[in-house]
Amino acid sequence: MSASNRFIVLGKIAKLVKRVAHDRRNIHVYSISKHEGFVRSDVYLKKRVHSEDTSNYKAVTPGDFAFSPIHLDEGSIALAFEPALISPMYKVFEVDPSICDKNHLIRVLKSRKMIALYSSLGDESVHRRRSVPFERLSKLKIYLPALDEQRRIAAILERTDALRRKRKRALELLGGLTQSIFLEMFGEPVENIREIPTAHLQDVVSVNRKITYDILKPGPDIADGIPYVRVVDMRDGMIDASALRKTSLEIAQGYKRSTLKSGDLLISIQGHVGRTAITPPECAGANITQDTARPAINGADTEFVKAQLETKAAQDWMARRTKVVSLGVV
């Protein structure tokens, strides 16, 4: 197959489907996460956020694709591996398996290049977010070599992901050890039975750089623009600087107060509430979105504050005060 024939319009191989689950007794409600695909809602979020009446929920079967029209530009698209119920807000489609390997296609659709394109497909009619209908998504050209080549590529990437998962698990174990050492030295910070002196977070923040969050609508990704940090960029206590999107200089100048400096503490306040990271030198001058708060610590050690916020007690405290504002989107 020539290089020119390796691209095909998605709509040529995909079509919307509407499935009904006649027997709902053993089918759980799932959400679509940005990183982990289909996830059982009550397990992933540790509480039920969906409606008790699921009669209007959509059914998906193994091999179906589903996406969130208003969160597609963040990577909320996934491939189902088991029967599930999902919120009516999601769109479901299937593809022709004789032409397309599903494992290959989901990687194409979640690639950084494709995600960068999604924001240009939508309108802003839904809660100021760009809603992407399937009709527009289906007009995108995707990379689709011969079926055997698709399978080979998918297998290689799966092995790579397996290595990443092992590394992530190792980091989680290390993080758990760090937390154990912190708790042994200072105790649990919320109850504070050791009566260590305390202060409100706002009292250890620079008077010239108050706690803030800012860019509401960063617009399309601009290659030579100003980078900004989203919750999705904060992982394992760090910022993935290589994946940052960029907004225009004009938009960034309207939010100067939230410009980052090296060493700034960041806390996610929407979506995955409670994620933390310290701004690395390469992110100095970047900005943040409305989903992330920046306490510029001054008067305390930033690493020490971050460690307290990462304890289970502090995370539970934040979770109890988190309002569910978007059904089924994680």
RODO-2510 file (C-alpha; in nm, 4 decimals, decimal comma):
residues 330
     n   res          X          Y          Z
     1     m     0,0000     0,0000     0,0000
     2     s     0,1419     0,3375    -0,0993
     3     a     0,1845     0,6155     0,1547
     4     s    -0,0958     0,8158    -0,0066
     5     n    -0,3359     0,5251     0,0416
     6     r    -0,2612     0,4826     0,4106
     7     f    -0,5021     0,7578     0,5144
     8     i    -0,8785     0,7160     0,5148
     9     v    -1,1700     0,9297     0,6311
    10     l    -1,2964     0,7902     0,9607
    11     g    -1,6569     0,7998     0,8423
    12     k    -1,5713     0,5433     0,5728
    13     i    -1,5150     0,2745     0,8352
    14     a    -1,7163     0,3997     1,1360
    15     k    -2,0838     0,4601     1,2091
    16     l    -2,2865     0,5721     1,5110
    17     v    -2,4785     0,3010     1,6975
    18     k    -2,7590     0,3096     1,9531
    19     r    -2,7790    -0,0025     2,1639
    20     v    -3,0356    -0,0898     2,4323
    21     a    -2,9560    -0,3130     2,7289
    22     h    -3,2670    -0,5249     2,7808
    23     d    -3,1208    -0,6996     3,0865
    24     r    -2,9439    -0,4472     3,3127
    25     r    -2,9035    -0,6643     3,6221
    26     n    -2,5369    -0,7481     3,5747
    27     i    -2,4207    -0,4456     3,3745
    28     h    -2,2373    -0,1671     3,5563
    29     v    -2,2262     0,2023     3,4737
    30     y    -1,8935     0,3135     3,3293
    31     s    -1,7284     0,6477     3,2607
    32     i    -1,4632     0,7363     3,0053
    33     s    -1,1391     0,8561     3,1599
    34     k    -0,8754     1,0507     2,9720
    35     h    -0,5974     0,8035     3,0473
    36     e    -0,7513     0,4690     3,1415
    37     g    -1,0368     0,4390     2,8935
    38     f    -1,3568     0,2778     3,0185
    39     v    -1,3631     0,2703     3,3997
    40     r    -1,6368     0,1525     3,6310
    41     s    -1,7714     0,4760     3,7761
    42     d    -1,8370     0,3740     4,1369
    43     v    -1,4972     0,2049     4,1685
    44     y    -1,2931     0,4730     3,9923
    45     l    -1,4608     0,7661     4,1688
    46     k    -1,5157     0,5746     4,4954
    47     k    -1,8798     0,6826     4,5010
    48     r    -2,1866     0,6700     4,2803
    49     v    -2,2252     0,9796     4,0630
    50     h    -2,4696     0,8500     3,8034
    51     s    -2,8485     0,8666     3,8180
    52     e    -3,0355     0,5900     3,9971
    53     d    -3,2593     0,5571     3,6922
    54     t    -3,0400     0,4317     3,4069
    55     s    -3,3227     0,3502     3,1677
    56     n    -3,1993     0,6122     2,9202
    57     y    -2,8323     0,5139     2,9491
    58     k    -2,6576     0,3802     2,6417
    59     a    -2,5339     0,0236     2,6171
    60     v    -2,1929    -0,0615     2,4754
    61     t    -2,0560    -0,3993     2,3776
    62     p    -1,6929    -0,5134     2,3517
    63     g    -1,5332    -0,3459     2,0512
    64     d    -1,7480    -0,0324     2,0617
    65     f    -1,5864     0,3115     2,0718
    66     a    -1,7312     0,5941     2,2808
    67     f    -1,6322     0,9548     2,3410
    68     s    -1,7385     1,2647     2,5295
    69     p    -1,8247     1,5424     2,2823
    70     i    -1,7296     1,8165     2,5308
    71     h    -1,4112     1,6516     2,6588
    72     l    -1,2825     1,4972     2,3382
    73     d    -1,0073     1,7599     2,3140
    74     e    -0,8683     1,6199     2,6400
    75     g    -0,8568     1,2624     2,5148
    76     s    -1,1906     1,1323     2,6473
    77     i    -1,2367     0,8594     2,3885
    78     a    -1,2101     0,4875     2,4571
    79     l    -1,2532     0,1318     2,3326
    80     a    -1,4867    -0,0981     2,5297
    81     f    -1,3635    -0,4419     2,6378
    82     e    -1,6767    -0,5574     2,8219
    83     p    -2,0512    -0,4795     2,8270
    84     a    -2,1310    -0,1504     3,0009
    85     l    -2,3842     0,1253     3,0492
    86     i    -2,2743     0,4838     2,9887
    87     s    -2,4273     0,8275     3,0257
    88     p    -2,6479     0,9522     2,7394
    89     m    -2,4003     1,2389     2,6931
    90     y    -2,1517     1,0008     2,5304
    91     k    -2,1482     0,9109     2,1606
    92     v    -2,0968     0,5470     2,0586
    93     f    -1,9698     0,4164     1,7257
    94     e    -1,8439     0,0930     1,5742
    95     v    -1,5914     0,0245     1,2985
    96     d    -1,5512    -0,2331     1,0232
    97     p    -1,3177    -0,5031     1,1677
    98     s    -1,2319    -0,6338     0,8210
    99     i    -1,0523    -0,3064     0,7462
   100     c    -0,9513    -0,1688     1,0830
   101     d    -0,7805    -0,3160     1,3887
   102     k    -0,9575    -0,1603     1,6870
   103     n    -0,6499    -0,1582     1,9084
   104     h    -0,4615     0,0304     1,6405
   105     l    -0,7442     0,2782     1,5839
   106     i    -0,7878     0,3722     1,9505
   107     r    -0,4173     0,4588     1,9671
   108     v    -0,4502     0,6764     1,6590
   109     l    -0,7563     0,8527     1,8005
   110     k    -0,5811     0,9145     2,1324
   111     s    -0,2535     1,0272     1,9773
   112     r    -0,1268     1,3731     2,0630
   113     k    -0,1641     1,4883     1,7044
   114     m    -0,5297     1,3855     1,6839
   115     i    -0,6187     1,5321     2,0233
   116     a    -0,4699     1,8634     1,9096
   117     l    -0,7124     1,8592     1,6155
   118     y    -1,0280     1,7915     1,8141
   119     s    -1,0655     2,1419     1,9577
   120     s    -1,0874     2,2818     1,6041
   121     l    -1,3850     2,0573     1,5245
   122     g    -1,6316     2,1756     1,7846
   123     d    -1,8567     2,4660     1,8625
   124     e    -1,8878     2,6375     2,2013
   125     s    -2,2560     2,5814     2,2608
   126     v    -2,2200     2,3569     2,5666
   127     h    -2,1009     2,5167     2,8916
   128     r    -1,8359     2,7168     2,7081
   129     r    -1,6680     2,3911     2,6031
   130     r    -1,6173     2,2927     2,2422
   131     s    -1,8685     2,0176     2,1692
   132     v    -1,7583     1,7845     1,8888
   133     p    -2,0409     1,5996     1,7076
   134     f    -1,9690     1,2650     1,5453
   135     e    -2,0457     1,4145     1,2036
   136     r    -1,7380     1,6355     1,2298
   137     l    -1,5195     1,3723     1,3937
   138     s    -1,6045     1,1305     1,1128
   139     k    -1,4554     1,3685     0,8552
   140     l    -1,1024     1,3383     0,9954
   141     k    -0,8435     1,1456     0,7974
   142     i    -0,6690     0,8737     0,9966
   143     y    -0,3560     0,6686     0,9401
   144     l    -0,4630     0,3195     0,8376
   145     p    -0,2014     0,0897     0,6789
   146     a    -0,2699    -0,2724     0,5858
   147     l    -0,4514    -0,4744     0,8545
   148     d    -0,1468    -0,6898     0,9411
   149     e     0,0633    -0,3755     0,9801
   150     q    -0,2000    -0,2228     1,2074
   151     r    -0,1874    -0,5299     1,4310
   152     r     0,1929    -0,5264     1,4386
   153     i     0,2010    -0,1582     1,5400
   154     a    -0,0656    -0,2133     1,8084
   155     a     0,1287    -0,5072     1,9545
   156     i     0,4516    -0,3063     1,9760
   157     l     0,2738    -0,0173     2,1476
   158     e     0,1026    -0,2535     2,3908
   159     r     0,4402    -0,3912     2,5002
   160     t     0,5639    -0,0335     2,5446
   161     d     0,2591     0,0505     2,7562
   162     a     0,3190    -0,2572     2,9703
   163     l     0,6662    -0,1267     3,0524
   164     r     0,5189     0,2150     3,1381
   165     r     0,2659     0,0532     3,3713
   166     k     0,5426    -0,1323     3,5532
   167     r     0,7364     0,1922     3,5924
   168     k     0,4261     0,3702     3,7225
   169     r     0,3687     0,0935     3,9767
   170     a     0,7285     0,1237     4,0935
   171     l     0,6813     0,4987     4,1403
   172     e     0,3582     0,4378     4,3337
   173     l     0,5379     0,2005     4,5680
   174     l     0,8137     0,4543     4,6153
   175     g     0,5527     0,7254     4,6802
   176     g     0,3890     0,5039     4,9420
   177     l     0,7253     0,4599     5,1132
   178     t     0,7792     0,8360     5,1119
   179     q     0,4357     0,8874     5,2696
   180     s     0,5121     0,6286     5,5366
   181     i     0,8345     0,8092     5,6279
   182     f     0,6505     1,1446     5,6389
   183     l     0,3758     1,0093     5,8656
   184     e     0,6310     0,8459     6,0950
   185     m     0,8191     1,1737     6,1323
   186     f     0,5304     1,4204     6,1557
   187     g     0,2117     1,2217     6,2082
   188     e    -0,1185     1,2520     6,0265
   189     p    -0,1615     1,6232     5,9419
   190     v    -0,5406     1,6607     5,9636
   191     e    -0,5901     1,5274     6,3175
   192     n    -0,2406     1,6487     6,4182
   193     i    -0,2321     1,4517     6,7426
   194     r     0,1326     1,5551     6,7901
   195     e     0,0182     1,9186     6,8075
   196     i     0,2699     2,0430     6,5519
   197     p     0,2219     2,4191     6,4902
   198     t    -0,0182     2,4814     6,2015
   199     a    -0,1161     2,7637     5,9667
   200     h    -0,3812     2,8155     5,7010
   201     l    -0,2529     2,7591     5,3494
   202     q    -0,3360     3,1186     5,2572
   203     d    -0,1090     3,2372     5,5375
   204     v     0,2017     3,0777     5,3858
   205     v     0,1413     3,2125     5,0365
   206     s     0,3275     3,5110     4,8938
   207     v     0,1333     3,8349     4,9555
   208     n     0,2204     3,9436     4,6021
   209     r     0,1126     3,6179     4,4379
   210     k    -0,2165     3,5059     4,5910
   211     i    -0,3714     3,1642     4,5351
   212     t    -0,5200     3,1755     4,1885
   213     y    -0,6456     2,9811     3,8894
   214     d    -0,6964     3,1435     3,5554
   215     i    -0,7197     3,0683     3,1825
   216     l    -1,0833     2,9780     3,1149
   217     k    -1,0651     2,9412     2,7364
   218     p    -0,7078     2,8834     2,6127
   219     g    -0,8196     2,8390     2,2524
   220     p    -0,6496     2,6146     1,9925
   221     d    -0,3013     2,4726     2,0460
   222     i    -0,0412     2,7112     1,8993
   223     a     0,3033     2,5749     1,8171
   224     d     0,4973     2,8873     1,9174
   225     g     0,2564     3,0026     2,1908
   226     i     0,2722     3,0185     2,5708
   227     p     0,2496     2,6770     2,7423
   228     y    -0,0137     2,6121     3,0070
   229     v    -0,0573     2,3316     3,2601
   230     r    -0,3763     2,1240     3,2818
   231     v    -0,4701     1,8573     3,5342
   232     v    -0,3940     1,5949     3,2688
   233     d    -0,0318     1,7188     3,2625
   234     m     0,0155     1,6530     3,6364
   235     r     0,1142     1,2932     3,7034
   236     d     0,2931     1,1196     3,9891
   237     g     0,3625     1,4533     4,1564
   238     m     0,5332     1,5976     3,8491
   239     i     0,4474     1,7980     3,5375
   240     d     0,4953     1,6376     3,1976
   241     a     0,6479     1,9437     3,0303
   242     s     0,6779     1,7664     2,6953
   243     a     0,2982     1,7372     2,6618
   244     l     0,1976     2,0934     2,7464
   245     r    -0,0362     2,2702     2,5087
   246     k     0,0222     2,6329     2,4153
   247     t    -0,2101     2,9303     2,3980
   248     s    -0,1687     3,2595     2,2171
   249     l     0,0405     3,5423     2,3601
   250     e    -0,2702     3,7639     2,3631
   251     i    -0,4671     3,5194     2,5793
   252     a    -0,1717     3,4576     2,8126
   253     q    -0,1211     3,8317     2,8664
   254     g    -0,4779     3,8536     2,9928
   255     y    -0,3877     3,6151     3,2757
   256     k    -0,0504     3,7454     3,3901
   257     r    -0,1339     3,6975     3,7569
   258     s    -0,1217     3,3180     3,7184
   259     t     0,2125     3,3060     3,5349
   260     l     0,4239     3,0284     3,6881
   261     k     0,7660     3,0507     3,8445
   262     s     1,0031     2,7642     3,9100
   263     g     0,9146     2,6043     4,2432
   264     d     0,5461     2,7049     4,2469
   265     l     0,3091     2,4503     4,3985
   266     l     0,0111     2,3393     4,1872
   267     i    -0,3070     2,1659     4,3087
   268     s    -0,5818     2,0312     4,0852
   269     i    -0,9247     2,1610     4,1895
   270     q    -1,1460     2,0011     3,9230
   271     g    -1,1555     1,6562     3,7702
   272     h    -0,8960     1,4589     3,9657
   273     v    -0,9084     1,6908     4,2674
   274     g    -0,5995     1,6832     4,4866
   275     r    -0,3239     1,6141     4,2372
   276     t    -0,0112     1,8102     4,3231
   277     a     0,3090     1,9083     4,1465
   278     i     0,5933     2,1533     4,1855
   279     t     0,6699     2,3660     3,8816
   280     p     1,0054     2,2642     3,7279
   281     p     1,2443     2,5262     3,5821
   282     e     1,1454     2,4389     3,2244
   283     c     0,7830     2,5429     3,3006
   284     a     0,8701     2,8883     3,4331
   285     g     0,6663     3,1429     3,2370
   286     a     0,3873     2,8939     3,1647
   287     n     0,0295     2,9432     3,2836
   288     i    -0,2528     2,7334     3,4302
   289     t    -0,6184     2,6667     3,3524
   290     q    -0,9304     2,6991     3,5667
   291     d    -0,8855     2,3347     3,6773
   292     t    -0,5613     2,4052     3,8654
   293     a    -0,4777     2,6359     4,1567
   294     r    -0,1363     2,7880     4,2250
   295     p    -0,0406     2,8555     4,5864
   296     a     0,2967     3,0355     4,5606
   297     i     0,4383     2,9161     4,8919
   298     n     0,6384     3,1726     5,0899
   299     g     0,6984     3,1147     5,4587
   300     a     0,7050     2,7356     5,4464
   301     d     0,8888     2,4631     5,2576
   302     t     0,7020     2,3849     4,9357
   303     e     0,7984     2,0169     4,9376
   304     f     0,6746     1,9866     5,2965
   305     v     0,3393     2,1456     5,2090
   306     k     0,3072     1,9207     4,9035
   307     a     0,3796     1,6107     5,1140
   308     q     0,1016     1,7032     5,3570
   309     l    -0,1475     1,7526     5,0760
   310     e    -0,0613     1,4099     4,9365
   311     t    -0,1391     1,2205     5,2586
   312     k    -0,4501     1,0033     5,2550
   313     a    -0,6116     1,2129     5,5280
   314     a    -0,5658     1,5345     5,3303
   315     q    -0,6848     1,3714     5,0076
   316     d    -0,9936     1,2357     5,1853
   317     w    -1,0603     1,5810     5,3326
   318     m    -1,0585     1,7327     4,9833
   319     a    -1,2706     1,4495     4,8390
   320     r    -1,5431     1,5098     5,0997
   321     r    -1,5609     1,8722     4,9918
   322     t    -1,5608     1,8070     4,6180
   323     k    -1,8817     1,8714     4,4279
   324     v    -1,9675     1,6462     4,1337
   325     v    -2,0369     1,8902     3,8511
   326     s    -2,0110     1,6775     3,5363
   327     l    -2,1841     1,3405     3,5212
   328     g    -1,9719     1,0515     3,3966
   329     v    -1,6648     1,2534     3,2899
   330     v    -1,3395     1,1746     3,4671
***
